[in-house]
């Protein structure tokens, strides 16, 4: 128990004595408290003056109540089962132990006597309150009960109240009932919780995948999919969840047999997100993919992960008055971000820039953007012809997929326009062979192409748990480095809470850039192979994807296995 002297001191004074805060910081928090009310500890955290983990041990000493860090505990299942998820979520508490009819609860406010009395009656046992951090408790609730568990229980109550039965996912439900359920506050709250958690986890995609006996939800974080834990009852509300997403995206909720695409915007805290939605029918219901695109993204060259030498090359190339620049790589390798960054760099009042895309991922101020619509004949090829009538200086084609689009784009580049586009190839030199395969004449490729860029995204080592490690000698041959280089100490991520035990947090890009000079034009005009072009480009100083990756490994940004993972098809 706390001494009388400590108990009589206010929390702010105790924090001041222990050096957690200084007088000016305390005065700032007290001023905020006078203006807006609230507890001094919560205000200090909200103002980012002190961390929750610094304040709570001091509060524990003042109150004479034990303090625990919930995430460090391994809580038995029988204790968790004593408290329904809706109670845990509503009161922001977590059961941590149950012994001799006494339930130990981690709570944020152990002095809330009314709440503790209510729980004693509802749960039919004695309650022992233990102080814990709010964020710590909420994270543990998601871990032990599943994301949105309390909301799902509320939805179950609604389901029983309306006597709505669901014998099978493929059974047709009345559209009116599904619409009513999809617009219920609990369903809206649950979908919002999924989106909020996706943003908190830095996810780029949310996948809602129906199977015969389960509904699976996964987040794509740093290019890798991660399962999100939900109670099994989520399957009962599959139709309501999908319908809610459809309503938000302004899609037809009655249509369940055909694919649909839509988008909507949401404001989460200080971030505005543009969410792109794709719906696919499956034998067990509709599968949903939600792509999260931040409208506040900054398209700056310094954010691309280019070394200074490569940034200087790219800066010079995009200032050319005409020609075509191809960016290559598989889906999800960051090609669109690089394209938008290049366009944003050269965007100025004296330039007319038009793009044709599928889909438009980001809105760029001062640039005219067109979405293709093949059903009505608006293809890349047809759109390119029309765009020319608007007298553009710079054009961007989302992707060159066929001979017609490739030929038009190249001929436009030959008539005094700068064109940007993408191709799906394994490396930069492979773009030339791909154009040949489409049927484009070698002399047209040689005359129009100014630069070929290949890129991949690699996960970066988590800064919270980065540690030194010895380089795996088995990987030396794959990077073609000397033994002395291989003896150096590099880094890896140990795995921690911040990176969800993966050892990685965030991504950067690796590149190879081929600037087409006269020697290479001559080779292309004579139908040289991609291997020959690559060999000459390396002789002229090009760094391959693996070499660029190796430099980032040496700087402690990523790991050898990660670079090899994303360049395995590229070879070197």
N, C-alpha and C positions, 0 to 999 in steps of 0.2 A: 504493500500500500504506500501511497505517497505520504510524505511527512506533512504536518500541518502547515509548515512554512512554505513548502512547494505548492500545496493545494491552494493556498491563499493568493499565490502569484497569478497574474493573468498570463495567458499563453504568449502574448507579444513580449512581455517582460522576460519570460523564461527563454524564448528564442533569442532575445537580445543578449541575455547573460551567457548563453551557450555559443554565441558567435555565429548562429545560423543566419541572422540578418543584422543590419546596422540600424542606427537610429533614424536615418533619413528614409530608409526603406520601410521601417515601421510607421513613420509619420505618413508616408504615401498610402499605405494600406489602411491606416486609421481614417484618413481623409476620404478614401473610397468607401469605407464602411459607413461613415457619417452621411455620405451622399446617397448611397444605394442600399445600405444594410448588408447583412450576411455575416458569416463567421470569419474571424480574422485569418484563420488557417487557410480556409478556402480562397479568400481574397489574395493571400500571398502566392498561392499556386496559380490562380487565374492571371495575376499580374506578372507571372513568371519571375518572381523575386526569389522564391524558394521552391524546392521540389517536395512532392507529397511524402517521399521517403525520408526527408529531413525533418519535416514538421510532426509527423505522426508519432515517432518515438518520444518526442518531447511532450506531446499531448497525452500519451500513455502515462508518462511519469506524473503529469499534473493530475490526471483523473484517478490514478491508481488502478488502471485497467490494463490487462496484458495487450501487447501489440504483436501481430504476426504478419508475415509476408506470405500471402496465400499461395502464390505461384511456386513457392519452395516446398509446399506440402504435397504428399501423396494421399489424397482423401479417399477413404474406403467407400465403396458403392452403397453400402447399407446406410451410411450417414447421408449421402446425397439423396437417396430415395425417401428419406423422412420428410423432405420439404418439396412440395410441388413446384414446378418451374415457374408458374405464374406468381407464386409468393416470392420466390428468389428474385425474379426480375422486377416485380413491383416495389419491394422493400429494399432492393439492392443489398442482398445478404447472401451468405453461403454457409451451409452446414459443413463443419470441418471434423466433428467427432460426435459419437453417440455412445454413452456408457452410463449404466445404472439409471436409466430413464432421464438422463440429463443430456440435452442437445447443445453442443457448443456451436455458436453462430458467429461468423465473421461479419461485422456490421460497420457501417460508416459513422453511425451515431449511437453509441452504446447508452446514451442518456435518454433516449426516446422511450420512456417507460410505457406509454400507451401502445406503441408498436410491439414491444416485448410481451405485454400482457395479452394482446390480441393473438400473438403467435402461440403463447402458452395454452390458450383456450383452443385455438384451431388445431394445433398439433398434438395436444393431449400429453405434454411432457414438460419438465422443467427446462428453462432456457438459461444458458450462460453466455453473456455477450462478450465478444473479444473485438478489439479495435483492429480495423484493416483499411487499406486505401481503396477508394471507390473504383479507380481504374483497374486495380489488382483484382477486386471482386468481380467486376463486369467481365474481365478477360477469363476468369475462372468459370463464371456462369456459362460463357460460350464454350469453354472446354468440356465441362462436365454435363451440361444439359443440351448443348447444341445452340447454334445461332438462332435467335428468334423463338426459343422454346416456349417462353411465357406467352408470346403472341399466338403461337400455334395452339396452346391450350385454350386460349380465349376463342380462337376460331373453332375449336372442337365443341365448345359450349354453344356457340352460335349454330353450328351444324346440327347439334342435337335439338336445339330449340326449334329450328325450322323443319326438323324431321326430314332432312335431305339425305337420301341414300345414294351411295355410289358403289354399285356391284362390280363395275369394271371400268377401266379407263377408256376403253373403246366404246362403251355404251353411250348413246347420244343423250345428252342432258338438254333440258329446255333452255334456250338462249336467255330467256328472261331471268330464270333463276340464277344462272351463271353470272349474268350481268349484275344482278343485285348483290351476289356474294362478292364479286370482284370489286364492287364499290363500297363494301363494308369497311369500316374504320380499321378493323383488325387486319384484313388482307392488305389494305393500303399501307398500314404500319409495317407489316411483315416484308413487303416488297421494298419499302424504303430502307428497312434494316439491312437487307441483302446489299442494296446499292451503297449504303453508307459504309458497310464493312468492306466492300470491294475497294472503295476509295481509301479507307484506312490502311488496307493491306497493299496498296499501290498496284492493284490488279488492272490489266488492260482489257480483259474480257471476262464476262460472266457466262458460263455455260450451264443451261438448265436442260438435263438429259433424262427423258423418261424411259424406264425399262418395265418389264412385266410386273415386278413386285416392289419396285422402288423408284424414287425420283432422286436423281443425283445432281448436285450442284457443285461446280468446280470454278475456281478462279485461276486465270493465267497471270502469274506474277513473274516478272523478269524472263518471260518466254517459256516458263515451265508451268504445267498444270498442277494445281493442288486441290485436293478434296476439302470441302467445307462440311463440318459435322453438323447435322440436323437430326432432330427426332424422327423416327420412322413414320410418324403420323403425317409428315409433310406430303406423302403420296396421296392422301385423301383430298388435298387441296390443289392438286396439279392443275385442274381446269381453271380454278379461280386465280391462281398465280399467273398462268399464261394469259388469261383474259385481262387481268390487271395491266400487264405489260402491253397488250394490244390496245387497250383503252388509252394508255399514256402515249402510245405511238400513233394513235389515230388510225388503227387498222380494223379490219372487219372481224369481229369476234365470232360471227356465225360461220365464217369460212374456216374449216379445219382440214380440208383436203388438199389445198394448194399452198405453195410457199408464199410468204409475204415479207416485204421489207418496209421498214419505217424508221423514224428517228424522233427524238424529243430532247428537250433540254431540262436540266435540273440545277438548282443552286444548293450546294452542300457546303456549309460554313462559308469560307471566303472564296470558294472555287465554283465557277460555272462549268458544267460538263455538258458536252454534246454527246448523246447516247445513240448509237446506231444499232438498230434491232433487225435481226433476221429470224424468221420463223420457218421451220421445216416440218412437214408431216411425217410421222413414223407409225409403225403398227401399234405402239402403246401410248399414243398421244403426240403432242407437238413439242419439238425440240426448239429451244430458244437460245440464240447467241446475242449478247449485248456487248458492243464494243464501246469502251469509255474513252472519249476524246476530250481533253481539256481545251477549253476555248482560250485559256490564258497562256498557252504554250508560247515560248519565245523561240523564234526561228533565227538563231544567230550562228554564224560560222564557228564561234568559240564553243558552241554546245554540241558540235558534231563528233568530237573525239578525234579530230584530225591533228597530226603532228604539224608543226609550223611549216615544214618543207612542203607537205601535201596541201595545206591550206593556201599557201602562196601559189601553188600550181593551179588549184581550183579557182582561186580569185582571178587569176589571169585568164583562164579559159572562158569563164562565164561573161567576160567583158568583150568577147569577140563579137563582131557585127553579124555574122552569119555562120551557118554550119549546124551540125546536130551533135548533141551530147547524150550518150546512153549511160544509164545507171543500171547495173545488173545485179541479180541476186534472187534467192527464193522468196516466197511470200513471207512477210514478217521480218525482213532483214533491214527495215528502216529506209527503203528506197524513197518512199513518199516524203518522209521528213527531210531527206537530203534535197529532193527536188524543190520542196516548198522553201527551204532555206536559201537555195540558189536564186529562186524567183524573188524572194523577199529582199535579197541583197541587191539585186539589180533593179528593183521596182523604184521608179522615179516618175515625177509628173510629165517628163518628156518622152516616156516610153509607153506604148500600148501593149499590154500583156493579156493574152487570152489562153485559158486552159480548157481541155476537154477530158473529163475524168469519169471513172466508174469504181466507186462513188466519189463524190466530193467529200473529203475527210475533214478539211479545215477551211473556214472562210477567210480569205485574205483580202484585206482592205486595199482598194485601188487596182484589183485584178479581176477581170471578167472571167467567171468560171461557169462551165457548161457540164451538165450531167447527161451522160448518154442514155438513150431510151430505145433499145433495139426493136421493141414491139411496134413502135410507130415509125421506124426507119432511121432514127437518129443514132447512127453508129459512129465509131471513131472516124472512119473514112469519109462519110457524108458530112459529119460535123467539121472536119478539117477543111473541106472545100468551101463551106459557108463561112468559116472563120476568116478566110482570106479576103472576103469582101469587106471586112471591117478594118482593113489596113493595119494589121498588128506588126509590131517590131519583134516581139518574142511570143512563141507559142509553146505550150506544153501538152503532150499527148500522154495520158495516164499510162498506157501500155501499148506497145506494138505487138499485135497478136497474129497478124496475117499479112500476106503479100500486098494487098491493096493499101492497107494503112501504112505499111513500111515504105512503099514506093511513093505515096503522096507526101509523107513526112520528109523523105529524103529530097524529093523534088522541090518542096517548099524551102528546105535548107539551102538548096542550090540557087534559089531566086532571091537571096538577100535577107533571109529571116534566120533568127537564132531559134533552134528547136531543142526542147528537152523531152526525153522519153525514157521508158524502162523496158528491159528485156529479162526473160527468165533464163539465165545461163549460169554455169558454175564458176566462171571466172571472167575477167575483163576481155581477154582475147577471144573467148568463146562467142562473144557478141557478133564478131565478123562471120564466123561459120554459121551462126543462127540466121543471119540475114541472107547468106548464100542459100541456105536450106529453104528459106521462104520463097526464093526465086528472084531476089534482087540482083541485078547485074553487078559484078565486081567493080566495074569502073564507076558506077553510081555510089557505091559504098566508099570507095577510095576518095572520091571527089567531095563528099559531103560530111563524113564523120570527122569531128575535131577531137573528141575525147571519149574514152571508154573507162568507166569506173565500176569496180566490183566491191561489194561490201557485205559484211555479216555483223550481227550483234552478238557480243559476248557478255556474259554476266561478270560484274565487277565484285571483287572481294569485299565482304562486309567490314567496314571500318571498326565496328564495335568488337569483333572477335578475331581480327587479323593477327596471325602469328607467323613466326619464321618456320620454314620447312626446308628440307633438302630436296633438290631437284631430282626427279626420278630419272636415272640414267637410261632406262629402257626407252625414254622418249627422245633421247639425243639425236638419234638417226632421223626422226621425223622432222626435226627442226634444222638438221644439217649444221650443227654448231660444233665448235672445237671442244675437246675435253676440259680445257681451262675455264671456258664459259660455263660448262655444265657443273663445275664444282661450286659455283656461287650459291649463296643462300637466298632463296626466294620466299614467297608468302602464300599462305592459304587461309581460308576462313575455318575456324574451329567449329562454328555453329552455335548460335545463341538465340535468345528470344527475339531480338530485333530482326534477324534474318530467317526466322522460323526454322532454325537448325540446319539451313542449307549451306551456310558459309558464304553466301552471295547476297548482295543487296544493290540493285540497280544494274544498268547495262551501259556499255559504250560500244562504239563501232570500230571494226578494223577494215582497212581499205587496200585496194591496189588500183593505181591510176596509170593509164596509158594515154599519153598525149601523142596524137598522130602527126609525125613529121614526114618529110619527103621520102625518106627511105622506107618507112612503113606504108606510105601511100602506094609506092611502087610495088611493094610486096602484095598488098591487098588487091591491087589492080590485076595482078597475075595469079589471083586465087590462092594465095599462100594459106597454109593450114594455121589453126589457132596455136598449135605447139610452136611453129616457126615464128609467128608473130610474138608470142610470149618470150621466146628465147632472146630475140632481138631487143624487146622492151626491157628485159632484165639487164642485158648488157648496157643499155642506155641509162640504167639507174633506177628502174622501177622496183619497188618493194612489193613482194607478193603478200597475199593475205596472211600466210604463216609468218613471214618475216615481220610484218607490221604487228601481228599478234605477239611475236617474241619480244619486240621492243616494249610492248605494254606489260608483258610478264616481268621483264627486267625492272620496270618501274613500280612493280608491286600492285598493278591495277587488276590483273586477272591471273588465271592459272594455266599451266601447259595443257591439262586435260580439257579445259574449257575451250581453248583455241582449237585443239585437235577435233573436238566434238563438232564445232560449227564449220570446219574446213575439211572434213573427211572426204567429201566428194570432190573438193577442189584439188586435192592431191598435195600441192605445196603452195 
